[in-house]
Amino acid sequence: MAEGKILPYLDIPLQHASPRILKLMKRPGSVDRQLACIKQWREICPELTLRSTFIVGFPGETEEDFQMLLDFLKEARLDRVGCFKYSPVEGADANALPDQVPEEVKEERWNRFMQLQQQISAERLQEKVGREILVIIDEVDEEGAIGRSMADAPEIDGAVYLNGETNVKPGDILRVKVEHADEYDLWGSRV
C-alpha cells in the first residue's frame, strides 16, 4: 500500500470498543491492539484512510460501555465512520440478551456518537486544505463537477466538489488543490 500499488483505504468493522460488549457480540478484538495497529498503519502509510462501522445500543450496553466507545473514537481518529442503532435481527442470539436498551437511549447515544465523529472528520479533512489530491470525476452539471478522492468510497463517503469545472467528463482523473473542507466533503479547483 505504501508503495502505490494498492489503494490506501481500509474498512475495518470494529463494531464497538467495550470489551464486554464485544464479547456479547461474539467479536474478537482488543482495543489496545486495535489502536496499536492503527498507529502502525498510519506510520507505514501516512495517507491511509481508515473507515469503520459501529453499533450503539446493543443489548446490555451501559453508559460506561458507550463512553469507552467515545474514548476510542477520540483516540483512533478514524477518517470515515458509520454508526447504526442496534435493532433485532431475525434469528440473532442478541435478541434474547437481557437489558435491551430503550429506543430513546439508542437515539441519544447515536446523536452523541455522530456529533463527536463529525468533529473528528472535520478536523481530519481540514488537514487536506492546501494539499493536492487526485480526484476521479463521477458527475458533471452546469455548476461544476463532483468526484471522489482515494479516501472516498462511492455512495457512503464524502465527495470533492469542483465548482465551475464543466469541461470534464465522468471517469476523468484530475489533480485538485483542496481549498475548503467541512465534516464530510472537500471543495477544490483543478491544478
BELVENLIN-V244536 format. One record per residue. PSI is psi in degrees with one decimal (* if undefined). NEAR is the number of other C-alpha atoms within 12 Angstrom. Layout:
# BELVENLIN-V244536
{{PSI/NEAR} {PSI/NEAR}}
This chain:
# BELVENLIN-V244536
{{-45.7/17} {-16.7/16} {8.0/12} {10.7/12} {-14.7/8} {141.4/13} {129.9/20} {68.8/25} {119.6/29} {130.3/29} {109.4/26} {114.4/22} {82.1/24} {-34.2/35} {-43.0/38} {174.9/44} {-9.1/40} {122.3/35} {-36.8/27} {-44.5/25} {-40.8/34} {-39.6/30} {-42.7/20} {-32.4/27} {-7.6/29} {41.3/15} {133.1/18} {165.9/20} {139.8/24} {126.3/21} {-43.0/27} {-41.8/17} {-40.7/17} {-43.6/27} {-38.3/24} {-41.1/16} {-45.0/20} {-45.5/31} {-46.3/20} {-44.7/15} {-42.0/22} {-30.8/24} {-40.9/13} {-39.9/15} {84.0/22} {-26.7/17} {5.9/28} {133.8/31} {129.5/32} {128.8/38} {148.2/32} {168.9/30} {148.1/28} {158.9/36} {128.8/34} {152.4/44} {18.9/37} {144.9/43} {129.9/33} {-8.3/28} {123.3/36} {172.0/23} {-36.6/21} {-43.8/17} {-44.8/26} {-39.2/35} {-35.2/21} {-38.6/26} {-45.0/39} {-41.2/32} {-39.9/21} {-46.0/32} {-44.7/41} {-40.1/24} {-41.2/22} {-33.6/35} {53.7/30} {148.6/40} {-44.0/42} {137.5/39} {139.6/39} {144.9/30} {135.2/34} {146.5/23} {132.0/29} {136.9/30} {145.3/20} {141.7/18} {132.7/11} {126.9/9} {-3.1/8} {136.7/15} {-32.5/15} {-22.6/26} {-29.9/20} {-1.8/16} {147.2/17} {172.3/14} {51.5/15} {138.7/22} {128.8/27} {148.3/21} {-41.1/18} {-30.9/15} {-41.9/22} {-46.5/28} {-45.3/22} {-42.3/19} {-41.3/33} {-44.1/28} {-43.4/20} {-42.5/22} {-51.4/34} {-36.5/30} {-44.4/20} {-45.9/27} {-34.7/36} {-40.8/31} {-45.5/25} {-46.6/28} {-43.1/35} {-42.0/27} {-43.1/24} {-42.8/29} {-33.5/36} {-30.6/24} {-18.7/21} {-14.3/29} {130.8/24} {-13.4/19} {161.7/23} {136.6/21} {160.2/29} {138.4/25} {130.6/36} {130.4/31} {130.7/33} {-39.8/27} {154.9/26} {135.5/24} {-169.2/20} {-19.0/14} {-22.5/14} {-160.5/25} {153.1/34} {132.8/39} {-169.0/43} {146.6/36} {-178.9/39} {-15.7/29} {6.9/36} {105.2/36} {142.7/27} {137.6/17} {-11.3/10} {-22.6/19} {-173.0/28} {-171.7/30} {167.3/32} {121.4/45} {130.7/37} {84.7/37} {132.4/26} {-4.8/18} {90.3/27} {-7.8/21} {46.3/19} {170.5/25} {158.9/19} {135.7/20} {-20.1/16} {143.9/24} {122.5/22} {148.6/32} {127.0/23} {136.8/34} {123.2/25} {127.9/32} {-22.9/26} {152.0/26} {149.3/28} {-153.3/25} {-26.4/27} {-28.3/31} {163.8/34} {153.5/39} {140.6/37} {-175.1/35} {151.9/30} {139.5/32} {*/18}}
